[in-house]
């Protein structure tokens, strides 16, 4: 590699007159320079176009390309001195023109101005920290960069002499490594090496570890927690049971505890191996609590702007992890409470269905009783009358039993209505927040309106931390107020619901830590749980309480709906009973009217029969028409019917009203035979 690099740094045979399109002497640039072995394709942009190796002293020329300072200066010096292809005519046959500085890539004339390109240096250092360079290429670049930095310092300075004296050779370095004391691991060993991965969601977050760009000490394998001792995740806020496939167990490389896959989605590098050729593939799992401890230790140091930015990115990853924990706890609380509340809802629905069936049966019994009452028993024999009375008594007894069962249902409906009214009143009272919560909201809004552009990096970080803390305090206060209002509204749900709904016990979570000792003094100087861990645990606790409160309100709404439906059903039943009573009253009134009419008809019939008996009696005063035999016809005047038959007031007054038959002699009209009408 050293011989290849020396050959690449040799003066290249390119004349200033030859075109730079790969023809003629320009091919020496492409064929004479050798690439470092195993060089990555994405690092070609960081190589010098002349020497084809990583740039140790990058400068930007007038053509917009970055070169090694020594290479571009040597190229221009060869052009100006005319040493590219010897004296006289060029080897390619072109006549040498006036000497000038040209670009090795574009061939355009340049003024010789060079500017330092610090961006290329940052990119190369980032590639080295991420382990994307082979060890030999990295060592060669670091050595050349050190030579450049020494050459740029003033000559004869004490620093140059001291550094030159401190640079050991290979043998001295091996001797120093052999005589060095054993490495001591510590929880304070933490360093930011590059850029961390941004938060990811979905399947990508489950399949890939998130690189934190942090380096910390890893614990020995002997200090790992044994697999057979723990069957649940050792993170207190998780404590999930391990399962093959979807919740596997892992050892945190920093604390040695057994954690589940969702609590160890982060990866860090080994601090002890930073001197070796490590890459991001060498990163190992660490749990979320170790990452929180690392950030707490970093924040106690003086960080620059880049490091503060990385800390904020890692904070976002921890916030994502806390959100996932809250979601799992909310699902657990909802499942447990819905299973308990669902049994009560099922009993209420069954009771309502029984009530509906009873109402339908009561309607059928009422119709049966009404039908039996309308039957005339005067025409029945004794056995039939006895069976009729037994059926009627049985129907009335069953109807009375159903009406007695309706009394508790009505009481339940009234109690549920009262509870619903109480809950509505207390929900309206929640809008009147206490002064402390109002003050917190005002302070939070004031911080949000504050302009952070003129603040320094540390002041901006403290500003965002204050906003986050105020938001957590506001959420905690709102949750406590909501739980207090809910407890005052329904202090236990005793009574007809068949038990006590102790959702506070379900929402409470025990963050009890295992007694497994923490290695490397991780609980020093701040004992675990750290303030960052306590904030996350408080966030999980609030999420559980809010979910329990939401499930409880959902259950109360369901119970209120059932109570309202039951009340509407009872009201409908009462209306139907009132309608049946009105129909019964109308039927009785109609029967009385019909009976009165029948009585009146009987009386009229009696009078008519009596009158007929008089008409057809011994006197025989009733006559009938001689043609149509319509009768009876009475005559109380004289027997000469023609006398007043054609009076001016009435013509043909004595004719038959049916067929207009007439005979002037009354005695010629036949006697009535007792049959009404013509026949």
C-alpha positions as CSV (number, residue, x, y, z in Angstrom):
1,X,0.0,0.0,0.0
2,X,2.9,2.4,0.8
3,X,4.5,1.6,-2.6
4,X,1.1,2.2,-4.4
5,X,0.6,5.5,-2.6
6,X,4.2,6.6,-3.5
7,X,3.6,5.8,-7.2
8,X,0.3,7.8,-7.1
9,X,2.0,10.8,-5.6
10,X,4.7,10.9,-8.4
11,X,4.4,13.7,-10.9
12,X,1.9,12.8,-13.6
13,X,2.8,13.1,-17.3
14,X,0.1,15.6,-18.4
15,X,0.9,18.7,-20.3
16,X,-1.2,21.8,-20.0
17,X,-2.0,21.7,-23.8
18,X,-3.5,18.2,-23.9
19,X,-7.3,18.0,-23.6
20,X,-8.7,16.7,-20.3
21,X,-11.3,14.4,-21.8
22,X,-9.4,11.2,-21.2
23,X,-7.4,11.3,-24.5
24,X,-3.7,11.7,-24.9
25,X,-1.8,12.4,-21.7
26,X,-5.0,12.8,-19.8
27,X,-5.2,9.0,-19.5
28,X,-2.3,9.0,-17.0
29,X,-4.7,10.4,-14.4
30,X,-7.1,7.5,-14.7
31,X,-4.5,4.7,-15.2
32,X,-1.6,5.9,-13.1
33,X,-3.5,6.5,-9.9
34,X,-4.3,3.4,-7.8
35,X,-7.4,3.2,-5.6
36,X,-7.1,2.0,-2.0
37,X,-8.0,-1.7,-1.7
38,X,-11.5,-2.5,-0.7
39,X,-12.6,1.2,-1.0
40,X,-16.4,1.7,-0.7
41,X,-18.2,3.1,-3.8
42,X,-19.9,5.9,-1.7
43,X,-16.5,7.3,-0.6
44,X,-15.3,8.1,-4.2
45,X,-16.6,11.7,-3.8
46,X,-14.2,12.1,-0.9
47,X,-11.1,11.1,-2.9
48,X,-8.8,13.5,-4.7
49,X,-9.3,13.4,-8.5
50,X,-5.5,13.4,-9.0
51,X,-4.2,10.9,-6.5
52,X,-7.4,8.8,-6.1
53,X,-7.1,8.6,-2.3
54,X,-8.9,10.2,0.7
55,X,-8.1,13.9,0.9
56,X,-6.1,14.8,4.1
57,X,-5.8,18.6,3.2
58,X,-8.9,19.4,1.1
59,X,-9.0,22.6,-0.8
60,X,-11.5,24.0,-3.3
61,X,-10.2,25.3,-6.6
62,X,-11.8,27.7,-9.0
63,X,-13.4,24.9,-11.1
64,X,-15.6,23.9,-8.2
65,X,-13.7,20.6,-7.5
66,X,-11.9,19.6,-4.3
67,X,-8.3,18.4,-4.5
68,X,-5.4,17.5,-2.2
69,X,-3.5,20.7,-1.6
70,X,-0.1,19.2,-2.3
71,X,-1.4,17.4,-5.5
72,X,-3.0,20.5,-7.1
73,X,-0.1,22.7,-6.2
74,X,2.4,20.1,-7.7
75,X,0.2,19.9,-10.8
76,X,0.3,23.6,-11.4
77,X,4.0,23.8,-10.6
78,X,4.7,21.2,-13.3
79,X,2.6,23.2,-15.8
80,X,4.4,26.4,-15.1
81,X,7.9,24.9,-15.1
82,X,7.2,22.9,-18.3
83,X,8.2,19.5,-16.7
84,X,5.2,17.5,-17.6
85,X,6.6,15.9,-20.8
86,X,10.1,17.2,-21.2
87,X,11.4,20.2,-23.3
88,X,10.4,21.1,-26.8
89,X,7.3,19.6,-28.3
90,X,4.9,17.5,-26.3
91,X,4.9,13.8,-26.7
92,X,1.4,13.9,-28.3
93,X,2.7,16.1,-31.1
94,X,1.0,19.3,-29.9
95,X,3.0,22.5,-30.0
96,X,3.5,23.9,-26.5
97,X,1.5,27.1,-25.8
98,X,2.0,29.8,-23.2
99,X,2.4,28.3,-19.7
100,X,-0.8,28.7,-17.5
101,X,-2.7,27.0,-14.7
102,X,-5.6,24.8,-15.9
103,X,-8.1,22.5,-14.2
104,X,-7.1,18.8,-14.3
105,X,-10.7,17.8,-14.9
106,X,-12.3,20.6,-17.1
107,X,-9.1,22.0,-18.7
108,X,-10.2,25.6,-18.1
109,X,-7.8,28.3,-17.0
110,X,-7.7,29.0,-13.2
111,X,-6.3,31.9,-11.2
112,X,-4.6,29.6,-8.6
113,X,-6.9,30.5,-5.6
114,X,-7.4,27.7,-3.1
115,X,-9.9,27.6,-0.2
116,X,-10.1,25.1,2.6
117,X,-13.1,22.7,2.3
118,X,-14.0,21.8,5.8
119,X,-17.1,19.9,4.8
120,X,-15.0,17.1,3.2
121,X,-13.1,16.8,6.5
122,X,-16.3,16.4,8.5
123,X,-17.6,13.8,6.1
124,X,-14.4,11.7,6.3
125,X,-14.3,11.9,10.1
126,X,-18.0,10.8,10.1
127,X,-17.2,7.8,7.9
128,X,-14.3,6.9,10.2
129,X,-16.4,7.1,13.3
130,X,-19.1,4.9,11.7
131,X,-16.5,2.3,10.7
132,X,-17.0,2.5,6.9
133,X,-13.2,2.6,6.2
134,X,-10.8,-0.3,6.2
135,X,-8.3,-0.1,9.1
136,X,-5.2,0.5,6.8
137,X,-6.9,3.3,4.9
138,X,-8.0,4.9,8.2
139,X,-4.5,4.7,9.7
140,X,-3.0,6.1,6.6
141,X,-5.4,9.1,6.5
142,X,-5.0,9.9,10.2
143,X,-1.2,9.9,9.8
144,X,-1.3,12.1,6.7
145,X,-3.8,14.4,8.5
146,X,-1.5,14.7,11.5
147,X,1.4,15.6,9.2
148,X,-0.8,18.3,7.6
149,X,-1.8,19.8,11.0
150,X,1.9,19.9,12.1
151,X,3.0,21.5,8.9
152,X,0.4,24.3,9.2
153,X,1.6,25.3,12.6
154,X,4.4,27.9,13.0
155,X,7.9,26.5,12.7
156,X,9.9,26.2,15.8
157,X,6.9,26.3,18.1
158,X,7.0,24.2,21.3
159,X,3.8,22.4,20.4
160,X,5.3,21.0,17.2
161,X,8.4,19.8,19.0
162,X,6.3,18.3,21.8
163,X,3.9,16.4,19.4
164,X,6.8,15.2,17.3
165,X,8.5,13.9,20.5
166,X,5.2,12.3,21.7
167,X,4.5,10.3,18.5
168,X,5.8,6.8,19.2
169,X,6.8,4.2,16.6
170,X,5.2,0.8,16.2
171,X,7.4,-1.0,18.7
172,X,7.0,1.7,21.3
173,X,3.2,1.6,20.8
174,X,3.1,-2.2,21.2
175,X,5.2,-1.9,24.4
176,X,2.8,0.8,25.8
177,X,-0.2,-1.4,25.1
178,X,1.4,-4.4,26.8
179,X,2.4,-2.4,29.9
180,X,-1.0,-0.6,30.2
181,X,-3.2,-1.4,33.3
182,X,-6.3,-3.5,32.7
183,X,-9.3,-1.6,31.4
184,X,-11.9,-0.7,34.1
185,X,-15.5,-0.4,33.0
186,X,-17.6,2.4,34.4
187,X,-21.1,3.8,33.9
188,X,-19.6,7.3,33.2
189,X,-18.0,6.1,30.0
190,X,-20.3,7.5,27.3
191,X,-19.5,9.3,24.1
192,X,-21.5,10.6,21.1
193,X,-19.9,9.3,17.9
194,X,-22.2,10.4,15.1
195,X,-25.8,10.8,14.1
196,X,-28.5,8.8,15.6
197,X,-31.4,7.2,13.7
198,X,-34.6,9.2,13.6
199,X,-37.7,7.6,15.3
200,X,-39.3,4.9,13.1
201,X,-42.8,3.4,13.2
202,X,-44.5,0.3,12.0
203,X,-42.7,-2.9,10.8
204,X,-39.4,-1.1,10.2
205,X,-39.2,-0.2,13.9
206,X,-39.7,-3.8,14.9
207,X,-37.3,-5.5,12.5
208,X,-34.3,-3.1,12.8
209,X,-32.4,-1.9,15.9
210,X,-32.2,1.9,16.2
211,X,-28.6,3.1,16.2
212,X,-28.1,5.6,19.0
213,X,-24.5,6.7,17.8
214,X,-23.5,6.3,21.5
215,X,-20.6,4.3,22.9
216,X,-20.8,2.9,26.5
217,X,-19.2,0.1,28.5
218,X,-20.7,-3.3,28.2
219,X,-21.0,-5.7,31.2
220,X,-19.3,-9.0,31.2
221,X,-21.3,-12.1,30.2
222,X,-20.8,-13.6,33.6
223,X,-22.8,-10.7,35.1
224,X,-25.9,-11.3,32.9
225,X,-29.1,-12.3,34.6
226,X,-29.8,-16.0,34.2
227,X,-32.6,-17.0,31.8
228,X,-34.2,-19.4,34.2
229,X,-34.6,-16.9,37.0
230,X,-36.8,-14.3,35.3
231,X,-39.9,-15.0,33.1
232,X,-41.0,-11.4,32.8
233,X,-39.3,-8.2,31.5
234,X,-37.2,-6.6,34.2
235,X,-38.1,-3.1,33.2
236,X,-40.6,-2.1,35.9
237,X,-43.0,-0.2,33.7
238,X,-43.3,-3.2,31.3
239,X,-43.1,-6.5,33.3
240,X,-44.5,-8.4,30.3
241,X,-44.2,-12.1,30.1
242,X,-41.7,-13.5,27.6
243,X,-43.1,-15.4,24.6
244,X,-41.5,-17.2,21.8
245,X,-41.7,-15.3,18.5
246,X,-43.3,-12.0,19.2
247,X,-41.9,-11.1,22.7
248,X,-38.5,-12.6,22.9
249,X,-36.1,-12.1,25.8
250,X,-32.8,-10.2,25.3
251,X,-29.9,-9.3,27.6
252,X,-29.1,-5.6,27.9
253,X,-25.4,-5.4,27.2
254,X,-24.9,-2.5,29.6
255,X,-26.9,-3.6,32.7
256,X,-27.2,-7.3,32.0
257,X,-30.9,-7.5,32.8
258,X,-33.4,-9.6,30.9
259,X,-35.7,-7.4,28.9
260,X,-38.3,-7.9,26.1
261,X,-37.8,-6.9,22.5
262,X,-40.0,-3.9,22.8
263,X,-37.9,-2.5,25.7
264,X,-34.6,-3.0,24.0
265,X,-34.9,-1.5,20.4
266,X,-31.8,0.6,20.8
267,X,-28.2,-0.3,19.9
268,X,-24.8,1.2,21.1
269,X,-21.1,0.5,20.5
270,X,-18.7,-0.9,23.0
271,X,-16.6,2.0,24.6
272,X,-13.7,-0.4,25.1
273,X,-13.4,-1.2,21.4
274,X,-13.4,2.4,20.1
275,X,-9.7,2.0,19.2
276,X,-10.4,-1.0,16.9
277,X,-12.0,-0.9,13.5
278,X,-15.7,-1.0,14.7
279,X,-18.7,-0.4,12.4
280,X,-22.4,0.2,13.1
281,X,-22.8,-3.6,12.6
282,X,-20.9,-4.1,15.9
283,X,-23.6,-2.3,17.8
284,X,-25.3,-4.3,20.6
285,X,-28.7,-4.0,22.3
286,X,-29.2,-1.8,25.3
287,X,-32.5,-1.3,27.1
288,X,-34.5,1.9,27.2
289,X,-33.7,2.6,30.9
290,X,-29.9,2.4,30.1
291,X,-30.4,4.9,27.3
292,X,-32.2,7.2,29.7
293,X,-29.3,6.9,32.2
294,X,-26.8,7.7,29.4
295,X,-28.7,10.8,28.4
296,X,-28.9,11.9,32.0
297,X,-25.1,11.5,32.3
298,X,-24.6,13.4,29.0
299,X,-26.8,16.3,30.1
300,X,-24.6,16.8,33.2
301,X,-21.7,17.6,30.8
302,X,-20.9,20.7,28.6
303,X,-22.2,19.7,25.2
304,X,-21.8,21.5,21.9
305,X,-24.7,22.3,19.5
306,X,-24.2,19.0,17.5
307,X,-24.3,16.9,20.6
308,X,-27.3,18.8,21.9
309,X,-29.1,18.0,18.7
310,X,-28.3,14.3,19.0
311,X,-29.6,14.3,22.6
312,X,-32.9,15.8,21.3
313,X,-33.1,13.0,18.7
314,X,-32.6,10.4,21.3
315,X,-35.2,12.0,23.5
316,X,-37.6,11.7,20.6
317,X,-36.8,8.0,20.4
318,X,-37.4,7.6,24.2
319,X,-40.7,9.4,23.8
320,X,-41.6,6.9,21.1
321,X,-40.7,4.1,23.4
322,X,-42.8,5.6,26.3
323,X,-45.7,6.0,23.9
324,X,-45.6,2.3,23.0
325,X,-45.5,1.4,26.7
326,X,-48.5,3.6,27.3
327,X,-50.4,2.1,24.4
328,X,-49.8,-1.4,25.7
329,X,-50.9,-0.5,29.2
330,X,-54.0,1.2,27.9
331,X,-54.9,-2.0,26.0
332,X,-54.3,-4.1,29.1
333,X,-56.5,-1.8,31.3
334,X,-59.3,-1.7,28.6
335,X,-59.2,-5.5,28.2
336,X,-59.5,-6.1,32.0
337,X,-62.2,-3.5,32.6
338,X,-64.2,-4.4,29.6
339,X,-64.2,-8.0,30.6
340,X,-65.6,-7.0,34.0
341,X,-68.0,-4.4,32.8
342,X,-69.1,-6.5,29.9
343,X,-70.6,-9.1,32.3
344,X,-72.6,-6.4,34.0
345,X,-73.8,-5.1,30.6
346,X,-74.7,-8.6,29.6
347,X,-76.9,-9.0,32.7
348,X,-78.6,-5.7,32.1
349,X,-79.3,-6.6,28.5
350,X,-80.7,-10.0,29.5
351,X,-82.9,-8.2,32.1
352,X,-84.2,-5.9,29.5
353,X,-84.9,-8.8,27.1
354,X,-86.8,-10.5,29.9
355,X,-88.8,-7.3,30.5
356,X,-89.7,-7.1,26.8
357,X,-90.8,-10.8,26.8
358,X,-92.9,-10.2,29.9
359,X,-94.5,-7.2,28.4
360,X,-95.5,-9.2,25.3
361,X,-96.8,-11.9,27.5
362,X,-98.8,-9.4,29.6
363,X,-100.4,-8.1,26.4
364,X,-101.4,-11.6,25.3
365,X,-102.9,-12.3,28.8
366,X,-104.9,-9.0,28.6
367,X,-106.3,-10.0,25.2
368,X,-107.1,-13.5,26.5
369,X,-108.9,-12.1,29.6
370,X,-110.9,-9.7,27.5
371,X,-111.9,-12.5,25.1
372,X,-113.0,-14.7,28.0
373,X,-115.0,-11.9,29.5
374,X,-116.9,-11.3,26.2
375,X,-118.1,-14.9,26.1
376,X,-121.8,-15.4,27.1
377,X,-122.0,-18.1,29.8
378,X,-125.8,-18.2,30.0
379,X,-125.9,-20.6,27.1
380,X,-123.3,-23.0,28.5
381,X,-123.7,-26.1,30.6
382,X,-122.2,-26.4,34.0
383,X,-119.0,-28.2,33.0
384,X,-118.2,-25.7,30.3
385,X,-118.9,-22.8,32.7
386,X,-116.5,-24.4,35.2
387,X,-113.7,-24.7,32.6
388,X,-114.3,-21.1,31.5
389,X,-113.9,-19.8,35.1
390,X,-110.7,-21.8,35.6
391,X,-109.1,-20.4,32.4
392,X,-110.1,-16.9,33.4
393,X,-108.7,-17.2,36.9
394,X,-105.4,-18.7,35.6
395,X,-104.9,-15.8,33.2
396,X,-105.6,-13.2,35.8
397,X,-103.1,-14.8,38.3
398,X,-100.3,-14.9,35.7
399,X,-101.0,-11.3,34.8
400,X,-100.7,-10.3,38.5
401,X,-97.4,-12.1,38.8
402,X,-96.0,-10.2,35.8
403,X,-97.1,-6.9,37.2
404,X,-95.4,-7.6,40.5
405,X,-92.1,-8.3,38.6
406,X,-92.4,-4.9,37.0
407,X,-92.0,-3.1,40.3
408,X,-88.2,-3.8,40.8
409,X,-87.6,-2.9,37.2
410,X,-89.2,0.5,37.7
411,X,-87.1,1.1,40.8
412,X,-83.9,0.2,38.8
413,X,-84.9,2.6,36.0
414,X,-85.4,5.4,38.5
415,X,-82.1,4.8,40.2
416,X,-80.2,4.7,36.8
417,X,-81.9,7.9,35.8
418,X,-80.8,9.6,39.0
419,X,-77.2,8.3,38.5
420,X,-77.1,9.6,35.0
421,X,-78.4,13.0,36.1
422,X,-75.7,13.1,38.8
423,X,-72.9,12.2,36.3
424,X,-74.1,14.9,33.9
425,X,-74.0,17.5,36.6
426,X,-70.5,16.6,37.7
427,X,-69.2,16.4,34.1
428,X,-70.5,20.0,33.7
429,X,-68.7,21.0,36.9
430,X,-65.4,19.7,35.5
431,X,-65.2,22.7,33.2
432,X,-64.6,25.0,36.3
433,X,-60.9,24.2,36.8
434,X,-59.1,25.1,40.0
435,X,-56.8,28.2,40.0
436,X,-53.6,26.2,40.1
437,X,-54.4,24.4,36.9
438,X,-55.4,27.7,35.2
439,X,-52.1,29.2,36.3
440,X,-50.2,26.2,34.8
441,X,-52.0,26.6,31.5
442,X,-51.2,30.3,31.4
443,X,-47.5,29.7,32.1
444,X,-47.4,27.0,29.4
445,X,-49.0,29.2,26.8
446,X,-46.6,32.0,27.7
447,X,-43.6,29.7,27.1
448,X,-45.0,28.6,23.8
449,X,-45.3,32.2,22.6
450,X,-41.7,33.1,23.6
451,X,-39.3,33.6,20.7
452,X,-36.4,31.1,21.0
453,X,-34.3,32.4,18.0
454,X,-32.2,34.7,20.1
455,X,-31.5,32.0,22.8
456,X,-28.3,30.0,23.0
457,X,-28.3,26.2,22.6
458,X,-28.3,25.5,26.3
459,X,-31.0,28.1,27.0
460,X,-33.2,26.7,24.2
461,X,-32.8,23.2,25.6
462,X,-33.8,24.3,29.1
463,X,-36.7,26.2,27.5
464,X,-38.1,23.0,25.8
465,X,-37.5,21.0,29.0
466,X,-39.7,23.5,30.9
467,X,-42.4,23.3,28.3
468,X,-42.3,19.5,28.6
469,X,-42.4,19.5,32.4
470,X,-45.4,22.0,32.4
471,X,-47.3,19.8,29.9
472,X,-46.8,16.7,32.1
473,X,-47.9,18.7,35.2
474,X,-51.1,19.9,33.4
475,X,-51.9,16.3,32.2
476,X,-51.4,14.9,35.7
477,X,-53.6,17.6,37.3
478,X,-56.4,17.1,34.7
479,X,-56.3,13.3,35.3
480,X,-56.5,13.7,39.1
481,X,-59.4,16.2,38.7
482,X,-61.3,13.9,36.4
483,X,-60.8,10.9,38.7
484,X,-61.9,13.0,41.7
485,X,-65.1,14.1,39.9
486,X,-65.8,10.6,38.7
487,X,-65.3,9.1,42.3
488,X,-67.6,11.8,43.7
489,X,-70.2,11.0,41.0
490,X,-70.2,7.2,41.4
491,X,-68.2,6.3,44.6
492,X,-68.3,2.6,44.0
493,X,-71.3,1.5,41.9
494,X,-72.8,-0.5,44.7
495,X,-76.2,-1.9,44.4
496,X,-78.1,-3.2,41.5
497,X,-75.0,-3.6,39.3
498,X,-74.0,-6.7,41.1
499,X,-70.7,-5.7,42.6
500,X,-68.1,-2.9,43.0
501,X,-66.3,-1.3,40.0
502,X,-62.8,-0.7,41.5
503,X,-61.2,0.7,38.4
504,X,-58.7,2.5,40.6
505,X,-57.2,-0.8,41.6
506,X,-57.0,-1.9,38.0
507,X,-55.5,1.4,36.8
508,X,-52.8,1.4,39.5
509,X,-49.5,-0.1,38.5
510,X,-46.6,-1.3,40.7
511,X,-43.2,-0.2,39.5
512,X,-41.4,-2.5,41.9
513,X,-37.9,-3.2,40.7
514,X,-36.2,-6.5,40.9
515,X,-33.4,-7.1,43.4
516,X,-30.8,-7.9,40.7
517,X,-27.8,-5.7,41.4
518,X,-26.7,-3.1,38.8
519,X,-23.1,-3.5,37.6
520,X,-20.4,-0.9,37.0
521,X,-22.0,1.5,39.5
522,X,-24.9,2.4,37.3
523,X,-26.9,3.6,40.2
524,X,-24.2,6.2,41.1
525,X,-24.2,9.2,41.4
526,X,-28.0,9.1,40.8
527,X,-29.9,6.1,42.1
528,X,-32.3,4.3,39.8
529,X,-35.0,5.2,39.0
530,X,-33.5,8.5,37.6
531,X,-35.7,11.6,37.1
532,X,-36.1,10.7,33.5
533,X,-37.3,7.2,34.4
534,X,-39.7,8.6,37.0
535,X,-41.3,11.0,34.4
536,X,-41.8,8.0,32.0
537,X,-43.4,6.0,34.8
538,X,-45.7,8.9,35.7
539,X,-46.7,9.1,32.0
540,X,-47.5,5.4,32.0
541,X,-49.5,5.7,35.2
542,X,-51.5,8.7,33.8
543,X,-52.2,6.7,30.6
544,X,-53.6,3.8,32.7
545,X,-55.8,6.1,34.8
546,X,-57.1,7.9,31.8
547,X,-57.9,4.7,30.0
548,X,-59.7,3.4,33.1
549,X,-61.7,6.6,33.3
550,X,-62.5,6.4,29.6
551,X,-63.7,2.8,30.0
552,X,-65.8,3.8,33.0
553,X,-67.4,6.6,31.2
554,X,-68.1,4.4,28.3
555,X,-69.7,1.9,30.6
556,X,-71.8,4.6,32.3
557,X,-73.0,5.8,28.9
558,X,-74.0,2.2,28.1
559,X,-75.8,1.8,31.4
560,X,-77.5,5.2,30.9
561,X,-78.6,4.0,27.4
562,X,-80.0,0.8,28.8
563,X,-81.8,2.7,31.6
564,X,-83.2,5.1,29.1
565,X,-84.4,2.2,26.9
566,X,-85.9,0.5,29.9
567,X,-87.6,3.7,31.0
568,X,-89.0,4.2,27.4
569,X,-90.2,0.6,27.4
570,X,-92.0,1.1,30.7
571,X,-93.5,4.3,29.5
572,X,-94.6,2.6,26.3
573,X,-96.1,-0.2,28.4
574,X,-98.0,2.3,30.6
575,X,-99.3,4.0,27.4
576,X,-100.4,0.7,26.1
577,X,-102.2,-0.1,29.3
578,X,-103.9,3.3,29.2
579,X,-105.0,2.6,25.6
580,X,-106.3,-0.8,26.7
581,X,-108.2,0.8,29.5
582,X,-109.7,3.4,27.2
583,X,-110.6,0.7,24.7
584,X,-112.2,-1.2,27.5
585,X,-114.2,1.8,28.6
586,X,-115.3,2.5,25.1
587,X,-116.3,-1.1,24.6
588,X,-118.3,-1.0,27.8
589,X,-119.9,2.3,26.8
590,X,-120.7,0.8,23.4
591,X,-122.2,-2.2,25.0
592,X,-124.4,0.0,27.2
593,X,-125.6,2.0,24.3
594,X,-126.3,-1.2,22.3
595,X,-128.2,-2.6,25.3
596,X,-130.2,0.6,25.6
597,X,-131.0,0.5,21.9
598,X,-132.0,-3.1,22.1
599,X,-134.2,-2.3,25.1
600,X,-135.8,0.6,23.2
601,X,-136.4,-1.7,20.2
602,X,-138.0,-4.2,22.4
603,X,-140.3,-1.5,23.8
604,X,-141.1,-0.3,20.4
605,X,-141.8,-3.8,19.2
606,X,-144.0,-4.3,22.2
607,X,-146.0,-1.1,21.4
608,X,-146.2,-2.1,17.7
609,X,-147.4,-5.5,18.5
610,X,-149.9,-4.0,20.9
611,X,-151.1,-1.6,18.2
612,X,-151.3,-4.4,15.7
613,X,-153.3,-6.4,18.1
614,X,-155.7,-3.6,18.4
615,X,-155.9,-3.1,14.6
616,X,-156.5,-6.8,13.9
617,X,-158.6,-7.4,16.8
618,X,-162.4,-7.7,16.9
619,X,-163.0,-4.2,15.6
620,X,-160.8,-4.9,12.5
621,X,-160.3,-1.3,11.6
622,X,-157.1,-1.9,9.7
623,X,-157.4,-2.4,5.9
624,X,-154.8,-3.0,3.1
625,X,-154.4,-2.2,-0.6
626,X,-156.5,-4.2,-2.9
627,X,-153.7,-4.4,-5.6
628,X,-150.4,-4.7,-3.8
629,X,-151.8,-5.8,-0.4
630,X,-149.7,-3.2,1.5
631,X,-150.8,-2.5,5.0
632,X,-152.0,-1.7,7.5
633,X,-154.0,1.4,6.4
634,X,-156.2,3.2,9.0
635,X,-159.3,5.4,8.4
636,X,-160.9,7.3,11.3
637,X,-163.2,9.5,9.1
638,X,-166.1,8.7,6.9
639,X,-166.3,5.7,4.6
640,X,-166.6,7.8,1.4
641,X,-163.0,8.3,0.5
642,X,-163.6,10.4,-2.6
643,X,-165.0,13.3,-0.5
644,X,-161.7,14.9,0.4
645,X,-159.5,12.9,-2.1
646,X,-158.8,15.9,-4.4
647,X,-158.5,18.8,-1.9
648,X,-156.4,21.8,-2.9
649,X,-153.9,21.1,-0.1
650,X,-153.3,17.4,-1.1
651,X,-154.2,15.6,-4.3
652,X,-155.0,11.8,-4.2
653,X,-154.7,11.8,-0.4
654,X,-156.7,8.6,0.0
655,X,-154.9,6.5,-2.7
656,X,-152.5,3.6,-1.8
657,X,-149.1,5.1,-1.0
658,X,-147.4,2.2,-2.7
659,X,-149.2,1.5,-6.0
660,X,-151.7,4.4,-6.2
661,X,-154.7,2.0,-6.1
662,X,-158.0,3.7,-5.1
663,X,-161.5,2.7,-4.2
664,X,-164.0,5.4,-3.0
665,X,-165.8,3.0,-0.7
666,X,-163.8,2.1,2.4
667,X,-165.7,-1.1,2.9
668,X,-164.4,-2.4,-0.5
669,X,-160.8,-2.3,0.8
670,X,-159.8,-5.7,2.1
671,X,-159.1,-6.3,5.7
672,X,-155.4,-6.4,6.7
673,X,-154.0,-9.9,7.2
674,X,-151.3,-8.8,9.7
675,X,-148.4,-8.7,7.3
676,X,-146.5,-5.5,6.9
677,X,-145.8,-4.0,3.5
678,X,-146.8,-5.2,0.0
679,X,-146.9,-8.9,-0.4
